């Protein structure tokens, strides 16, 4: 039950980002990493916010397949069907639910799920972050993955980082004969 209070913020971002470090994917597809990061955090942003106002259990409405589908379609239309934005967003959402398994109410509201309400969610989460090795070790792994991505892409300035998040630099440099971003 209190498993729902495991809250892997960094790990949730690091794992899907690392997928885009696979050379085959990196060379082939145009994608926006901002969208991926938003997607990979959105279920917790929504459900944990609801939890803070005493609504829900921390994993409810936004940890469902229905939410994934609806938010994907909405974003896809908002960005005028630009798949380099909507697909990474979808991928982030899917990864979030997979990483949260098995305590995810995937088929809510079509199937009823029982979660136990905890009186002090923030206290419990903070307690777990610093006392549950599974939580802090997972986050440390997440930090290491992010550091690897920074070094692997030579992201040493804010400008480089922003550009990296906005587009697939590798693909741009491959297509662009002037190769402005290559060191
Ligand atoms: Zn979650």
Backbone and ligand atoms as CSV (ligand in chain L), in Angstrom:
chain,resi,resn,atom,element,x,y,z
A,1,UNK,N,N,0.814,-1.207,0.000
A,1,UNK,CA,C,0.000,0.000,0.000
A,1,UNK,C,C,0.852,1.264,0.000
A,2,UNK,N,N,1.731,1.404,1.008
A,2,UNK,CA,C,2.525,2.632,1.037
A,2,UNK,C,C,3.512,2.664,-0.138
A,3,UNK,N,N,3.490,1.585,-0.922
A,3,UNK,CA,C,4.318,1.561,-2.132
A,3,UNK,C,C,3.991,2.744,-3.043
A,4,UNK,N,N,2.748,3.200,-2.973
A,4,UNK,CA,C,2.368,4.311,-3.852
A,4,UNK,C,C,3.117,5.583,-3.491
A,5,UNK,N,N,3.779,5.579,-2.356
A,5,UNK,CA,C,4.508,6.786,-1.966
A,5,UNK,C,C,5.976,6.742,-2.356
A,6,UNK,N,N,6.332,5.671,-3.053
A,6,UNK,CA,C,7.655,5.697,-3.654
A,6,UNK,C,C,7.550,6.697,-4.809
A,7,UNK,N,N,8.472,7.598,-4.880
A,7,UNK,CA,C,8.315,8.730,-5.767
A,7,UNK,C,C,9.660,8.992,-6.422
A,8,UNK,N,N,9.879,8.326,-7.551
A,8,UNK,CA,C,11.201,8.403,-8.177
A,8,UNK,C,C,11.260,9.520,-9.198
A,9,UNK,N,N,11.398,10.711,-8.719
A,9,UNK,CA,C,11.359,11.865,-9.604
A,9,UNK,C,C,12.460,11.819,-10.668
A,10,UNK,N,N,13.697,11.669,-10.216
A,10,UNK,CA,C,14.837,11.731,-11.136
A,10,UNK,C,C,14.873,10.503,-12.031
A,11,UNK,N,N,14.630,9.355,-11.426
A,11,UNK,CA,C,14.652,8.101,-12.177
A,11,UNK,C,C,13.609,8.124,-13.297
A,12,UNK,N,N,12.466,8.702,-13.013
A,12,UNK,CA,C,11.387,8.780,-14.000
A,12,UNK,C,C,11.811,9.566,-15.234
A,13,UNK,N,N,12.687,10.534,-15.054
A,13,UNK,CA,C,13.155,11.337,-16.184
A,13,UNK,C,C,14.337,10.643,-16.867
A,14,UNK,N,N,15.213,10.077,-16.046
A,14,UNK,CA,C,16.475,9.531,-16.563
A,14,UNK,C,C,16.270,8.315,-17.469
A,15,UNK,N,N,15.363,7.420,-17.091
A,15,UNK,CA,C,15.208,6.185,-17.869
A,15,UNK,C,C,14.729,6.437,-19.303
A,16,UNK,N,N,13.612,7.164,-19.487
A,16,UNK,CA,C,13.213,7.408,-20.873
A,16,UNK,C,C,14.233,8.244,-21.644
A,17,UNK,N,N,14.919,9.169,-20.981
A,17,UNK,CA,C,15.957,9.959,-21.669
A,17,UNK,C,C,17.068,9.053,-22.176
A,18,UNK,N,N,17.381,8.027,-21.390
A,18,UNK,CA,C,18.476,7.142,-21.783
A,18,UNK,C,C,18.120,6.339,-23.039
A,19,UNK,N,N,16.830,6.122,-23.266
A,19,UNK,CA,C,16.397,5.428,-24.489
A,19,UNK,C,C,16.851,6.221,-25.717
A,20,UNK,N,N,16.792,7.542,-25.598
A,20,UNK,CA,C,17.180,8.392,-26.723
A,20,UNK,C,C,18.694,8.511,-26.880
A,21,UNK,N,N,19.424,7.850,-26.012
A,21,UNK,CA,C,20.875,7.808,-26.171
A,21,UNK,C,C,21.305,6.607,-27.020
A,22,UNK,N,N,20.347,5.716,-27.292
A,22,UNK,CA,C,20.668,4.558,-28.134
A,22,UNK,C,C,20.990,5.077,-29.538
A,23,UNK,N,N,22.201,4.792,-30.024
A,23,UNK,CA,C,22.641,5.387,-31.297
A,23,UNK,C,C,21.658,5.207,-32.452
A,24,UNK,N,N,21.072,4.027,-32.539
A,24,UNK,CA,C,20.146,3.747,-33.635
A,24,UNK,C,C,18.973,4.726,-33.634
A,25,UNK,N,N,18.448,5.006,-32.443
A,25,UNK,CA,C,17.317,5.929,-32.307
A,25,UNK,C,C,17.775,7.367,-32.512
A,26,UNK,N,N,18.928,7.662,-31.957
A,26,UNK,CA,C,19.460,9.025,-32.005
A,26,UNK,C,C,19.757,9.476,-33.435
A,27,UNK,N,N,20.189,8.535,-34.267
A,27,UNK,CA,C,20.548,8.908,-35.632
A,27,UNK,C,C,19.346,8.988,-36.550
A,28,UNK,N,N,18.253,8.366,-36.107
A,28,UNK,CA,C,17.149,8.194,-37.030
A,28,UNK,C,C,15.977,9.138,-36.833
A,29,UNK,N,N,15.692,9.501,-35.587
A,29,UNK,CA,C,14.434,10.199,-35.334
A,29,UNK,C,C,14.634,11.625,-34.822
A,30,UNK,N,N,13.707,12.465,-35.225
A,30,UNK,CA,C,13.670,13.816,-34.687
A,30,UNK,C,C,12.766,13.792,-33.457
A,31,UNK,N,N,13.252,14.306,-32.343
A,31,UNK,CA,C,12.400,14.300,-31.153
A,31,UNK,C,C,12.746,15.446,-30.225
A,32,UNK,N,N,11.766,15.804,-29.448
A,32,UNK,CA,C,11.873,16.908,-28.503
A,32,UNK,C,C,11.935,16.328,-27.085
A,33,UNK,N,N,13.055,16.547,-26.418
A,33,UNK,CA,C,13.224,15.935,-25.097
A,33,UNK,C,C,12.427,16.643,-24.007
A,34,UNK,N,N,12.099,17.918,-24.229
A,34,UNK,CA,C,11.237,18.615,-23.262
A,34,UNK,C,C,9.908,17.864,-23.125
A,35,UNK,N,N,9.352,17.493,-24.286
A,35,UNK,CA,C,8.067,16.795,-24.298
A,35,UNK,C,C,8.179,15.454,-23.572
A,36,UNK,N,N,9.296,14.793,-23.773
A,36,UNK,CA,C,9.524,13.511,-23.105
A,36,UNK,C,C,9.554,13.690,-21.590
A,37,UNK,N,N,10.248,14.726,-21.137
A,37,UNK,CA,C,10.374,14.966,-19.692
A,37,UNK,C,C,9.017,15.317,-19.088
A,38,UNK,N,N,8.264,16.175,-19.782
A,38,UNK,CA,C,6.930,16.539,-19.278
A,38,UNK,C,C,6.065,15.279,-19.174
A,39,UNK,N,N,6.086,14.465,-20.230
A,39,UNK,CA,C,5.285,13.234,-20.219
A,39,UNK,C,C,5.704,12.298,-19.103
A,40,UNK,N,N,7.000,12.203,-18.865
A,40,UNK,CA,C,7.491,11.255,-17.873
A,40,UNK,C,C,7.203,11.705,-16.444
A,41,UNK,N,N,6.841,12.975,-16.267
A,41,UNK,CA,C,6.526,13.461,-14.918
A,41,UNK,C,C,5.043,13.758,-14.705
A,42,UNK,N,N,4.321,13.898,-15.824
A,42,UNK,CA,C,2.934,14.351,-15.722
A,42,UNK,C,C,2.050,13.515,-14.782
A,43,UNK,N,N,2.108,12.170,-14.844
A,43,UNK,CA,C,1.239,11.406,-13.935
A,43,UNK,C,C,1.456,11.770,-12.473
A,44,UNK,N,N,2.713,12.007,-12.083
A,44,UNK,CA,C,2.967,12.368,-10.689
A,44,UNK,C,C,2.615,13.827,-10.413
A,45,UNK,N,N,2.831,14.700,-11.396
A,45,UNK,CA,C,2.472,16.112,-11.204
A,45,UNK,C,C,0.972,16.210,-10.907
A,46,UNK,N,N,0.173,15.474,-11.685
A,46,UNK,CA,C,-1.276,15.540,-11.508
A,46,UNK,C,C,-1.709,14.832,-10.218
A,47,UNK,N,N,-1.332,13.562,-10.098
A,47,UNK,CA,C,-1.846,12.786,-8.960
A,47,UNK,C,C,-1.271,13.231,-7.625
A,48,UNK,N,N,-0.001,13.610,-7.630
A,48,UNK,CA,C,0.581,14.059,-6.359
A,48,UNK,C,C,0.014,15.418,-5.957
A,49,UNK,N,N,-0.322,16.262,-6.942
A,49,UNK,CA,C,-0.958,17.539,-6.608
A,49,UNK,C,C,-2.335,17.291,-6.013
A,50,UNK,N,N,-3.051,16.348,-6.608
A,50,UNK,CA,C,-4.382,16.008,-6.080
A,50,UNK,C,C,-4.264,15.475,-4.660
A,51,UNK,N,N,-3.216,14.705,-4.449
A,51,UNK,CA,C,-2.996,14.135,-3.120
A,51,UNK,C,C,-2.788,15.239,-2.083
A,52,UNK,N,N,-2.062,16.275,-2.487
A,52,UNK,CA,C,-1.771,17.368,-1.568
A,52,UNK,C,C,-3.018,18.131,-1.149
A,53,UNK,N,N,-4.010,18.141,-2.040
A,53,UNK,CA,C,-5.259,18.798,-1.642
A,53,UNK,C,C,-6.254,17.755,-1.151
A,54,UNK,N,N,-5.710,16.640,-0.664
A,54,UNK,CA,C,-6.519,15.569,-0.068
A,54,UNK,C,C,-7.525,14.953,-1.023
A,55,UNK,N,N,-7.060,14.749,-2.256
A,55,UNK,CA,C,-7.937,14.144,-3.242
A,55,UNK,C,C,-7.159,13.027,-3.918
A,56,UNK,N,N,-7.618,11.820,-3.775
A,56,UNK,CA,C,-6.947,10.699,-4.409
A,56,UNK,C,C,-5.869,10.108,-3.536
A,57,UNK,N,N,-5.082,9.201,-4.113
A,57,UNK,CA,C,-4.128,8.415,-3.334
A,57,UNK,C,C,-2.696,8.550,-3.834
A,58,UNK,N,N,-2.436,9.492,-4.696
A,58,UNK,CA,C,-1.074,9.632,-5.202
A,58,UNK,C,C,-0.854,8.893,-6.514
A,59,UNK,N,N,-1.626,7.841,-6.711
A,59,UNK,CA,C,-1.613,7.156,-8.005
A,59,UNK,C,C,-3.046,6.804,-8.323
A,60,UNK,N,N,-3.667,7.649,-9.092
A,60,UNK,CA,C,-5.071,7.379,-9.389
A,60,UNK,C,C,-5.385,7.773,-10.810
A,61,UNK,N,N,-6.151,8.791,-10.931
A,61,UNK,CA,C,-6.650,9.283,-12.210
A,61,UNK,C,C,-5.586,9.368,-13.305
A,62,UNK,N,N,-4.425,9.957,-12.965
A,62,UNK,CA,C,-3.423,10.185,-14.023
A,62,UNK,C,C,-2.452,9.011,-14.177
A,63,UNK,N,N,-2.675,7.943,-13.442
A,63,UNK,CA,C,-1.859,6.743,-13.623
A,63,UNK,C,C,-2.676,5.654,-14.309
A,64,UNK,N,N,-3.438,6.073,-15.313
A,64,UNK,CA,C,-4.299,5.111,-16.000
A,64,UNK,C,C,-4.071,5.187,-17.506
A,65,UNK,N,N,-4.417,4.098,-18.182
A,65,UNK,CA,C,-4.287,4.057,-19.637
A,65,UNK,C,C,-5.193,5.117,-20.264
A,66,UNK,N,N,-6.357,5.309,-19.650
A,66,UNK,CA,C,-7.293,6.304,-20.166
A,66,UNK,C,C,-6.670,7.703,-20.156
A,67,UNK,N,N,-6.014,8.057,-19.058
A,67,UNK,CA,C,-5.361,9.362,-18.956
A,67,UNK,C,C,-4.255,9.504,-20.006
A,68,UNK,N,N,-3.478,8.436,-20.182
A,68,UNK,CA,C,-2.394,8.461,-21.165
A,68,UNK,C,C,-2.949,8.752,-22.553
A,69,UNK,N,N,-4.008,8.040,-22.913
A,69,UNK,CA,C,-4.583,8.208,-24.247
A,69,UNK,C,C,-5.165,9.613,-24.433
A,70,UNK,N,N,-5.926,10.059,-23.451
A,70,UNK,CA,C,-6.574,11.369,-23.570
A,70,UNK,C,C,-5.534,12.496,-23.633
A,71,UNK,N,N,-4.552,12.458,-22.731
A,71,UNK,CA,C,-3.579,13.557,-22.720
A,71,UNK,C,C,-2.715,13.522,-23.982
A,72,UNK,N,N,-2.453,12.314,-24.490
A,72,UNK,CA,C,-1.679,12.227,-25.737
A,72,UNK,C,C,-2.456,12.863,-26.896
A,73,UNK,N,N,-3.711,12.514,-27.022
A,73,UNK,CA,C,-4.524,13.047,-28.128
A,73,UNK,C,C,-4.621,14.571,-28.024
A,74,UNK,N,N,-4.843,15.073,-26.790
A,74,UNK,CA,C,-4.951,16.525,-26.592
A,74,UNK,C,C,-3.651,17.219,-27.002
A,75,UNK,N,N,-2.524,16.701,-26.517
A,75,UNK,CA,C,-1.247,17.334,-26.855
A,75,UNK,C,C,-0.968,17.246,-28.355
A,76,UNK,N,N,-1.265,16.073,-28.931
A,76,UNK,CA,C,-1.043,15.847,-30.355
A,76,UNK,C,C,-1.773,16.909,-31.188
A,77,UNK,N,N,-2.994,17.244,-30.760
A,77,UNK,CA,C,-3.774,18.263,-31.475
A,77,UNK,C,C,-3.229,19.664,-31.192
A,78,UNK,N,N,-2.846,19.913,-29.934
A,78,UNK,CA,C,-2.313,21.230,-29.569
A,78,UNK,C,C,-1.055,21.551,-30.381
A,79,UNK,N,N,-0.183,20.571,-30.550
A,79,UNK,CA,C,1.069,20.831,-31.270
A,79,UNK,C,C,0.911,20.606,-32.779
A,80,UNK,N,N,-0.347,20.580,-33.213
A,80,UNK,CA,C,-0.666,20.436,-34.644
A,80,UNK,C,C,-0.030,19.188,-35.250
A,81,UNK,N,N,-0.211,18.092,-34.555
A,81,UNK,CA,C,0.214,16.756,-35.009
A,81,UNK,C,C,1.708,16.636,-35.264
A,82,UNK,N,N,2.485,17.478,-34.611
A,82,UNK,CA,C,3.936,17.329,-34.767
A,82,UNK,C,C,4.390,16.138,-33.919
A,83,UNK,N,N,4.666,15.043,-34.584
A,83,UNK,CA,C,4.954,13.800,-33.857
A,83,UNK,C,C,6.305,13.840,-33.140
A,84,UNK,N,N,7.200,14.745,-33.564
A,84,UNK,CA,C,8.476,14.834,-32.845
A,84,UNK,C,C,8.261,15.376,-31.431
A,85,UNK,N,N,7.075,15.944,-31.183
A,85,UNK,CA,C,6.724,16.392,-29.837
A,85,UNK,C,C,5.763,15.398,-29.166
A,86,UNK,N,N,4.704,15.017,-29.887
A,86,UNK,CA,C,3.675,14.194,-29.232
A,86,UNK,C,C,4.145,12.763,-28.955
A,87,UNK,N,N,4.967,12.188,-29.814
A,87,UNK,CA,C,5.423,10.807,-29.568
A,87,UNK,C,C,6.354,10.711,-28.354
A,88,UNK,N,N,7.347,11.602,-28.225
A,88,UNK,CA,C,8.168,11.542,-27.003
A,88,UNK,C,C,7.330,11.757,-25.741
A,89,UNK,N,N,6.336,12.639,-25.820
A,89,UNK,CA,C,5.434,12.872,-24.690
A,89,UNK,C,C,4.727,11.570,-24.301
A,90,UNK,N,N,4.216,10.879,-25.316
A,90,UNK,CA,C,3.535,9.595,-25.082
A,90,UNK,C,C,4.495,8.576,-24.478
A,91,UNK,N,N,5.700,8.543,-25.029
A,91,UNK,CA,C,6.711,7.600,-24.533
A,91,UNK,C,C,7.015,7.866,-23.050
A,92,UNK,N,N,7.114,9.152,-22.698
A,92,UNK,CA,C,7.364,9.521,-21.305
A,92,UNK,C,C,6.248,9.032,-20.389
A,93,UNK,N,N,5.015,9.209,-20.836
A,93,UNK,CA,C,3.854,8.761,-20.046
A,93,UNK,C,C,3.895,7.249,-19.840
A,94,UNK,N,N,4.125,6.525,-20.942
A,94,UNK,CA,C,4.131,5.061,-20.866
A,94,UNK,C,C,5.236,4.580,-19.932
A,95,UNK,N,N,6.408,5.199,-20.057
A,95,UNK,CA,C,7.525,4.813,-19.187
A,95,UNK,C,C,7.199,5.070,-17.725
A,96,UNK,N,N,6.506,6.170,-17.470
A,96,UNK,CA,C,6.161,6.472,-16.081
A,96,UNK,C,C,5.320,5.345,-15.483
A,97,UNK,N,N,4.305,4.918,-16.223
A,97,UNK,CA,C,3.428,3.865,-15.696
A,97,UNK,C,C,4.192,2.549,-15.544
A,98,UNK,N,N,5.044,2.239,-16.502
A,98,UNK,CA,C,5.812,0.989,-16.425
A,98,UNK,C,C,6.724,1.005,-15.194
A,99,UNK,N,N,7.387,2.144,-14.951
A,99,UNK,CA,C,8.308,2.224,-13.819
A,99,UNK,C,C,7.564,2.185,-12.480
A,100,UNK,N,N,6.307,2.577,-12.494
A,100,UNK,CA,C,5.518,2.550,-11.262
A,100,UNK,C,C,4.901,1.176,-10.984
A,101,UNK,N,N,4.915,0.288,-11.980
A,101,UNK,CA,C,4.299,-1.029,-11.802
A,101,UNK,C,C,4.892,-1.743,-10.597
A,102,UNK,N,N,4.165,-2.618,-9.922
A,102,UNK,CA,C,2.805,-3.060,-10.271
A,102,UNK,C,C,1.682,-2.250,-9.624
A,103,UNK,N,N,2.011,-1.315,-8.736
A,103,UNK,CA,C,0.907,-0.629,-8.038
A,103,UNK,C,C,0.355,0.528,-8.871
A,104,UNK,N,N,-0.190,0.200,-10.009
A,104,UNK,CA,C,-0.741,1.228,-10.882
A,104,UNK,C,C,-2.174,0.850,-11.273
A,105,UNK,N,N,-3.105,1.763,-11.066
A,105,UNK,CA,C,-4.504,1.444,-11.408
A,105,UNK,C,C,-4.763,1.608,-12.897
A,106,UNK,N,N,-4.076,0.804,-13.702
A,106,UNK,CA,C,-4.069,0.974,-15.154
A,106,UNK,C,C,-5.457,1.104,-15.777
A,107,UNK,N,N,-6.379,0.275,-15.322
A,107,UNK,CA,C,-7.671,0.215,-16.011
A,107,UNK,C,C,-8.778,0.988,-15.293
A,108,UNK,N,N,-8.358,1.798,-14.303
A,108,UNK,CA,C,-9.336,2.678,-13.671
A,108,UNK,C,C,-9.875,3.637,-14.730
A,109,UNK,N,N,-11.121,4.006,-14.798
A,109,UNK,CA,C,-12.216,3.673,-13.877
A,109,UNK,C,C,-12.995,2.421,-14.251
A,110,UNK,N,N,-12.487,1.626,-15.190
A,110,UNK,CA,C,-13.239,0.450,-15.642
A,110,UNK,C,C,-13.126,-0.703,-14.647
A,111,UNK,N,N,-12.035,-0.678,-13.881
A,111,UNK,CA,C,-11.876,-1.673,-12.824
A,111,UNK,C,C,-11.637,-0.890,-11.530
A,112,UNK,N,N,-12.231,-1.335,-10.454
A,112,UNK,CA,C,-12.052,-0.638,-9.178
A,112,UNK,C,C,-10.740,-1.059,-8.517
A,113,UNK,N,N,-10.028,-0.091,-7.981
A,113,UNK,CA,C,-8.775,-0.382,-7.273
A,113,UNK,C,C,-8.893,0.113,-5.844
A,114,UNK,N,N,-8.245,-0.581,-4.953
A,114,UNK,CA,C,-8.302,-0.153,-3.561
A,114,UNK,C,C,-6.951,0.346,-3.083
A,115,UNK,N,N,-6.914,1.591,-2.740
A,115,UNK,CA,C,-5.701,2.139,-2.151
A,115,UNK,C,C,-6.012,2.622,-0.753
A,116,UNK,N,N,-5.014,2.544,0.096
A,116,UNK,CA,C,-5.232,2.978,1.468
A,116,UNK,C,C,-4.816,4.440,1.604
A,117,UNK,N,N,-5.659,5.202,2.218
A,117,UNK,CA,C,-5.372,6.627,2.393
A,117,UNK,C,C,-4.382,6.806,3.541
A,118,UNK,N,N,-3.356,7.571,3.263
A,118,UNK,CA,C,-2.365,7.833,4.308
A,118,UNK,C,C,-2.545,9.274,4.786
A,119,UNK,N,N,-2.465,9.426,6.083
A,119,UNK,CA,C,-2.735,10.748,6.663
A,119,UNK,C,C,-1.718,11.807,6.240
A,120,UNK,N,N,-0.435,11.423,6.285
A,120,UNK,CA,C,0.598,12.422,6.012
A,120,UNK,C,C,1.481,12.022,4.842
A,121,UNK,N,N,0.988,12.207,3.632
A,121,UNK,CA,C,1.719,11.729,2.459
A,121,UNK,C,C,3.102,12.342,2.299
A,122,UNK,N,N,3.241,13.631,2.533
A,122,UNK,CA,C,4.540,14.277,2.307
A,122,UNK,C,C,5.567,13.758,3.309
A,123,UNK,N,N,5.136,13.645,4.549
A,123,UNK,CA,C,6.029,13.111,5.577
A,123,UNK,C,C,6.486,11.711,5.251
A,124,UNK,N,N,5.545,10.893,4.784
A,124,UNK,CA,C,5.881,9.505,4.460
A,124,UNK,C,C,6.827,9.446,3.268
A,125,UNK,N,N,6.575,10.287,2.276
A,125,UNK,CA,C,7.430,10.289,1.099
A,125,UNK,C,C,8.854,10.729,1.472
A,126,UNK,N,N,8.956,11.790,2.246
A,126,UNK,CA,C,10.284,12.267,2.667
A,126,UNK,C,C,10.996,11.203,3.498
A,127,UNK,N,N,10.226,10.567,4.367
A,127,UNK,CA,C,10.800,9.512,5.192
A,127,UNK,C,C,11.375,8.412,4.297
A,128,UNK,N,N,10.587,8.013,3.276
A,128,UNK,CA,C,11.027,6.940,2.383
A,128,UNK,C,C,12.239,7.362,1.562
A,129,UNK,N,N,12.240,8.618,1.141
A,129,UNK,CA,C,13.345,9.107,0.310
A,129,UNK,C,C,14.675,8.973,1.040
A,130,UNK,N,N,14.658,9.220,2.334
A,130,UNK,CA,C,15.919,9.189,3.074
A,130,UNK,C,C,16.156,7.896,3.846
A,131,UNK,N,N,15.129,7.070,3.986
A,131,UNK,CA,C,15.300,5.875,4.797
A,131,UNK,C,C,15.110,4.552,4.057
A,132,UNK,N,N,14.437,4.607,2.915
A,132,UNK,CA,C,14.208,3.380,2.166
A,132,UNK,C,C,15.279,3.277,1.071
A,133,UNK,N,N,16.197,2.302,1.222
A,133,UNK,CA,C,17.286,2.202,0.235
A,133,UNK,C,C,16.773,2.041,-1.189
A,134,UNK,N,N,15.648,1.363,-1.352
A,134,UNK,CA,C,15.136,1.177,-2.712
A,134,UNK,C,C,14.806,2.521,-3.339
A,135,UNK,N,N,14.386,3.470,-2.512
A,135,UNK,CA,C,14.032,4.781,-3.048
A,135,UNK,C,C,15.290,5.604,-3.325
A,136,UNK,N,N,16.164,5.735,-2.310
A,136,UNK,CA,C,17.299,6.626,-2.584
A,136,UNK,C,C,18.326,6.011,-3.530
A,137,UNK,N,N,18.459,4.684,-3.519
A,137,UNK,CA,C,19.396,4.075,-4.476
A,137,UNK,C,C,18.888,4.244,-5.908
A,138,UNK,N,N,17.582,4.112,-6.077
A,138,UNK,CA,C,17.010,4.303,-7.409
A,138,UNK,C,C,17.253,5.728,-7.894
A,139,UNK,N,N,17.078,6.692,-7.000
A,139,UNK,CA,C,17.304,8.078,-7.388
A,139,UNK,C,C,18.780,8.341,-7.694
A,140,UNK,N,N,19.667,7.693,-6.952
A,140,UNK,CA,C,21.101,7.857,-7.225
A,140,UNK,C,C,21.433,7.296,-8.614
A,141,UNK,N,N,20.841,6.143,-8.951
A,141,UNK,CA,C,21.029,5.586,-10.291
A,141,UNK,C,C,20.523,6.593,-11.334
A,142,UNK,N,N,19.395,7.218,-11.045
A,142,UNK,CA,C,18.843,8.225,-11.948
A,142,UNK,C,C,19.808,9.377,-12.159
A,143,UNK,N,N,20.416,9.840,-11.075
A,143,UNK,CA,C,21.385,10.941,-11.174
A,143,UNK,C,C,22.583,10.509,-12.022
A,144,UNK,N,N,23.058,9.280,-11.813
A,144,UNK,CA,C,24.203,8.791,-12.584
A,144,UNK,C,C,23.863,8.723,-14.074
A,145,UNK,N,N,22.652,8.288,-14.383
A,145,UNK,CA,C,22.233,8.230,-15.793
A,145,UNK,C,C,22.238,9.644,-16.389
A,146,UNK,N,N,21.717,10.613,-15.629
A,146,UNK,CA,C,21.670,11.996,-16.135
A,146,UNK,C,C,23.086,12.553,-16.348
A,147,UNK,N,N,23.982,12.250,-15.412
A,147,UNK,CA,C,25.368,12.713,-15.558
A,147,UNK,C,C,25.993,12.092,-16.803
A,148,UNK,N,N,25.716,10.800,-17.013
A,148,UNK,CA,C,26.222,10.122,-18.211
A,148,UNK,C,C,25.718,10.818,-19.476
A,149,UNK,N,N,24.427,11.160,-19.491
A,149,UNK,CA,C,23.841,11.807,-20.672
A,149,UNK,C,C,24.494,13.175,-20.917
A,150,UNK,N,N,24.729,13.920,-19.835
A,150,UNK,CA,C,25.380,15.228,-19.966
A,150,UNK,C,C,26.774,15.085,-20.572
A,151,UNK,N,N,27.532,14.137,-20.063
A,151,UNK,CA,C,28.910,13.952,-20.543
A,151,UNK,C,C,28.913,13.378,-21.956
A,152,UNK,N,N,28.054,12.408,-22.177
A,152,UNK,CA,C,27.975,11.745,-23.478
A,152,UNK,C,C,27.652,12.732,-24.593
A,153,UNK,N,N,26.897,13.771,-24.254
A,153,UNK,CA,C,26.501,14.763,-25.260
A,153,UNK,C,C,27.264,16.076,-25.121
A,154,UNK,N,N,28.221,16.060,-24.240
A,154,UNK,CA,C,29.061,17.251,-23.983
A,154,UNK,C,C,28.219,18.488,-23.703
A,155,UNK,N,N,27.296,18.352,-22.785
A,155,UNK,CA,C,26.416,19.470,-22.458
A,155,UNK,C,C,26.993,20.221,-21.271
A,156,UNK,N,N,27.837,21.171,-21.579
A,156,UNK,CA,C,28.528,21.864,-20.492
A,156,UNK,C,C,28.039,23.290,-20.289
A,157,UNK,N,N,27.206,23.774,-21.198
A,157,UNK,CA,C,26.655,25.119,-20.994
A,157,UNK,C,C,25.131,25.045,-21.043
A,158,UNK,N,N,24.500,26.071,-20.487
A,158,UNK,CA,C,23.045,26.112,-20.464
A,158,UNK,C,C,22.479,26.116,-21.885
A,159,UNK,N,N,23.161,26.843,-22.761
A,159,UNK,CA,C,22.706,26.956,-24.147
A,159,UNK,C,C,22.701,25.579,-24.830
A,160,UNK,N,N,23.785,24.853,-24.632
A,160,UNK,CA,C,23.880,23.519,-25.225
A,160,UNK,C,C,22.784,22.608,-24.675
A,161,UNK,N,N,22.537,22.745,-23.389
A,161,UNK,CA,C,21.543,21.911,-22.740
A,161,UNK,C,C,20.138,22.200,-23.290
A,162,UNK,N,N,19.823,23.478,-23.425
A,162,UNK,CA,C,18.503,23.857,-23.932
A,162,UNK,C,C,18.316,23.341,-25.353
A,163,UNK,N,N,19.354,23.505,-26.174
A,163,UNK,CA,C,19.291,23.030,-27.549
A,163,UNK,C,C,19.101,21.520,-27.588
A,164,UNK,N,N,19.815,20.838,-26.718
A,164,UNK,CA,C,19.741,19.383,-26.620
A,164,UNK,C,C,18.326,18.929,-26.272
A,165,UNK,N,N,17.688,19.687,-25.380
A,165,UNK,CA,C,16.342,19.312,-24.948
A,165,UNK,C,C,15.309,19.613,-26.027
A,166,UNK,N,N,15.586,20.635,-26.836
A,166,UNK,CA,C,14.602,21.047,-27.838
A,166,UNK,C,C,14.615,20.174,-29.092
A,167,UNK,N,N,15.762,19.704,-29.456
A,167,UNK,CA,C,15.821,18.911,-30.684
A,167,UNK,C,C,16.908,17.847,-30.595
A,168,UNK,N,N,16.834,16.955,-31.553
A,168,UNK,CA,C,17.834,15.910,-31.609
A,168,UNK,C,C,19.057,16.448,-32.343
A,169,UNK,N,N,20.022,16.901,-31.580
A,169,UNK,CA,C,21.204,17.559,-32.149
A,169,UNK,C,C,21.927,16.640,-33.136
A,170,UNK,N,N,22.009,15.394,-32.752
A,170,UNK,CA,C,22.716,14.417,-33.585
A,170,UNK,C,C,22.132,14.358,-34.986
A,171,UNK,N,N,20.802,14.339,-35.046
A,171,UNK,CA,C,20.118,14.268,-36.326
A,171,UNK,C,C,20.360,15.550,-37.111
A,172,UNK,N,N,20.327,16.674,-36.411
A,172,UNK,CA,C,20.540,17.967,-37.057
A,172,UNK,C,C,21.935,18.018,-37.671
A,173,UNK,N,N,22.932,17.584,-36.913
A,173,UNK,CA,C,24.299,17.651,-37.421
A,173,UNK,C,C,24.502,16.670,-38.567
A,174,UNK,N,N,23.776,15.555,-38.527
A,174,UNK,CA,C,23.901,14.593,-39.610
A,174,UNK,C,C,23.319,15.132,-40.905
A,175,UNK,N,N,22.234,15.901,-40.761
A,175,UNK,CA,C,21.569,16.412,-41.952
A,175,UNK,C,C,22.228,17.689,-42.459
A,176,UNK,N,N,22.854,18.392,-41.531
A,176,UNK,CA,C,23.395,19.693,-41.869
A,176,UNK,C,C,24.862,19.565,-42.275
A,177,UNK,N,N,25.179,19.969,-43.484
A,177,UNK,CA,C,26.538,19.779,-43.974
A,177,UNK,C,C,27.542,20.658,-43.262
A,178,UNK,N,N,27.049,21.789,-42.725
A,178,UNK,CA,C,27.995,22.698,-42.055
A,178,UNK,C,C,28.344,22.209,-40.650
A,179,UNK,N,N,27.513,21.324,-40.121
A,179,UNK,CA,C,27.738,20.731,-38.811
A,179,UNK,C,C,28.156,21.746,-37.759
A,180,UNK,N,N,27.289,22.713,-37.477
A,180,UNK,CA,C,27.677,23.804,-36.566
A,180,UNK,C,C,27.832,23.368,-35.112
A,181,UNK,N,N,27.237,22.252,-34.756
A,181,UNK,CA,C,27.245,21.912,-33.331
A,181,UNK,C,C,28.355,20.925,-32.977
A,182,UNK,N,N,29.051,20.482,-33.975
A,182,UNK,CA,C,30.095,19.500,-33.663
A,182,UNK,C,C,31.341,20.195,-33.142
A,183,UNK,N,N,31.916,19.599,-32.152
A,183,UNK,CA,C,33.131,20.197,-31.580
A,183,UNK,C,C,34.323,19.709,-32.393
L,1,ZN,ZN,ZN,3.847,7.857,-10.508
